[in-house]
Amino acid sequence: MDFDLEQRARESLGASSAFPLGEPNTAFAQYFIGNSFLEPLAGGVANVTFEPGCRNNWHVHHGERQVLVCTGGRGWYQEWGQPAQELHASDVVDIQPEVKHWHGAAKDSWFTHIAIAMPVKGCDEQSNEWLEPVDDEQYGKLA
């Protein structure tokens, strides 16, 4: 791991996160703009940390809800066709299955959240469908 990047994350987030930063999120890097870190905590639960300006592509969760519990920094969440919502520590976002959305850090802030995958009762298969990147111009207009 890039020690300098990890150090900047720790300094920015301070003691606001009780969870480990995790390892560079290389497995999903192709679906992110910028660097993110992933620390699995339990089955279907992970701490995700985004460097300033990092966000994931638009995507859809099939067969499961996703709950985001924001734990530090400042970030954004947006559903397709809706305005973006600013996120802060203690905010909770309940994302229903089949909803096209993205989430990530603000331009000027690290951001961390716990992501919880919650399978839909009676649904045997869960998957993520990764879509197009968030438009740089649209993202750049967010405060």
C-alpha positions as CSV (number, residue, x, y, z in Angstrom):
1,M,0.0,0.0,0.0
2,D,1.1,3.6,-0.7
3,F,2.2,4.7,2.8
4,D,1.8,8.4,1.9
5,L,-1.8,7.9,0.7
6,E,-2.7,5.9,3.8
7,Q,-1.1,8.6,6.0
8,R,-3.1,11.3,4.3
9,A,-6.3,9.3,4.7
10,R,-5.6,8.8,8.4
11,E,-4.8,12.5,8.9
12,S,-7.9,13.6,7.1
13,L,-10.4,11.2,8.7
14,G,-8.6,11.4,12.1
15,A,-10.2,9.2,14.7
16,S,-13.6,9.5,13.1
17,S,-13.4,5.9,11.7
18,A,-13.1,3.0,14.1
19,F,-12.6,0.7,11.2
20,P,-9.4,-0.2,9.3
21,L,-8.6,1.6,6.1
22,G,-8.2,-1.7,4.3
23,E,-6.2,-2.5,1.2
24,P,-6.3,-0.8,-2.1
25,N,-9.5,-1.8,-3.9
26,T,-7.7,-3.3,-6.9
27,A,-10.3,-5.9,-7.6
28,F,-12.9,-3.2,-8.4
29,A,-10.6,-0.4,-9.6
30,Q,-11.9,-0.6,-13.1
31,Y,-15.3,0.6,-11.8
32,F,-13.9,3.6,-9.8
33,I,-12.5,7.0,-10.7
34,G,-9.7,7.5,-8.2
35,N,-8.4,5.4,-5.4
36,S,-10.5,3.5,-3.0
37,F,-9.8,1.0,-0.2
38,L,-11.7,-2.0,1.0
39,E,-11.8,-3.7,4.3
40,P,-14.1,-6.7,4.6
41,L,-15.7,-6.8,8.1
42,A,-18.1,-9.8,7.8
43,G,-20.1,-11.6,5.2
44,G,-21.6,-8.9,3.0
45,V,-20.3,-6.1,5.1
46,A,-17.2,-3.9,4.3
47,N,-15.6,-0.6,5.1
48,V,-15.0,1.4,1.9
49,T,-12.8,4.5,1.9
50,F,-12.6,6.9,-1.0
51,E,-9.9,9.5,-1.6
52,P,-11.0,13.0,-2.5
53,G,-12.7,13.0,-5.9
54,C,-13.1,9.2,-6.0
55,R,-16.4,7.7,-6.9
56,N,-17.7,4.5,-8.3
57,N,-19.4,4.1,-11.7
58,W,-23.2,4.0,-12.0
59,H,-24.3,0.6,-11.0
60,V,-27.3,-1.6,-10.0
61,H,-27.6,-4.3,-7.3
62,H,-29.7,-7.2,-8.5
63,G,-31.3,-9.4,-5.9
64,E,-30.1,-7.3,-2.9
65,R,-30.5,-4.0,-1.2
66,Q,-27.4,-2.1,-0.2
67,V,-27.3,0.0,3.0
68,L,-24.6,2.6,3.4
69,V,-23.7,3.8,6.9
70,C,-21.5,6.9,6.5
71,T,-18.7,7.0,9.1
72,G,-16.4,9.8,8.1
73,G,-15.6,12.6,5.8
74,R,-18.0,14.0,3.2
75,G,-19.5,12.2,0.2
76,W,-22.2,12.0,-2.4
77,Y,-25.0,9.5,-3.3
78,Q,-27.2,9.9,-6.4
79,E,-29.9,7.8,-8.0
80,W,-30.4,8.0,-11.8
81,G,-32.7,11.0,-12.6
82,Q,-32.5,12.4,-9.1
83,P,-30.4,15.2,-7.6
84,A,-27.2,14.1,-5.7
85,Q,-27.5,13.9,-1.9
86,E,-24.6,15.2,0.2
87,L,-23.5,12.6,2.8
88,H,-21.8,13.0,6.2
89,A,-20.9,10.8,9.2
90,S,-24.1,9.2,10.7
91,D,-26.1,9.4,7.5
92,V,-27.7,6.1,6.3
93,V,-28.7,5.4,2.7
94,D,-31.0,2.4,2.0
95,I,-30.6,1.5,-1.7
96,Q,-33.4,-0.7,-3.0
97,P,-32.6,-3.5,-5.5
98,E,-32.6,-2.5,-9.2
99,V,-31.9,1.2,-8.5
100,K,-29.2,2.7,-10.7
101,H,-26.9,4.8,-8.5
102,W,-23.4,5.9,-7.6
103,H,-21.6,7.0,-4.4
104,G,-18.3,8.4,-3.5
105,A,-16.2,11.2,-2.0
106,A,-16.6,14.9,-2.4
107,K,-13.9,16.6,-4.5
108,D,-12.2,18.0,-1.4
109,S,-12.8,15.3,1.3
110,W,-12.0,11.8,2.1
111,F,-15.1,9.7,2.6
112,T,-15.8,6.4,4.3
113,H,-18.8,4.2,4.7
114,I,-19.8,0.8,5.8
115,A,-21.5,-1.0,2.9
116,I,-24.0,-3.8,3.8
117,A,-25.4,-6.2,1.2
118,M,-28.8,-7.4,2.2
119,P,-30.1,-10.2,-0.1
120,V,-33.8,-10.0,-1.0
121,K,-35.8,-12.8,0.7
122,G,-36.5,-15.6,-1.7
123,C,-33.9,-14.4,-4.2
124,D,-31.1,-17.0,-4.8
125,E,-28.9,-14.9,-6.9
126,Q,-27.3,-11.5,-6.2
127,S,-25.0,-9.5,-8.5
128,N,-23.8,-6.0,-9.3
129,E,-24.1,-4.6,-12.8
130,W,-21.4,-2.0,-13.4
131,L,-22.3,0.7,-15.8
132,E,-20.9,3.9,-17.2
133,P,-18.6,6.3,-15.2
134,V,-20.2,9.3,-13.5
135,D,-19.8,12.3,-15.9
136,D,-16.8,14.4,-14.9
137,E,-18.7,17.7,-15.7
138,Q,-21.7,16.6,-13.7
139,Y,-19.6,15.5,-10.8
140,G,-17.5,18.8,-11.0
141,K,-20.7,20.9,-10.4
142,L,-21.3,19.3,-7.0
143,A,-20.4,21.6,-4.1
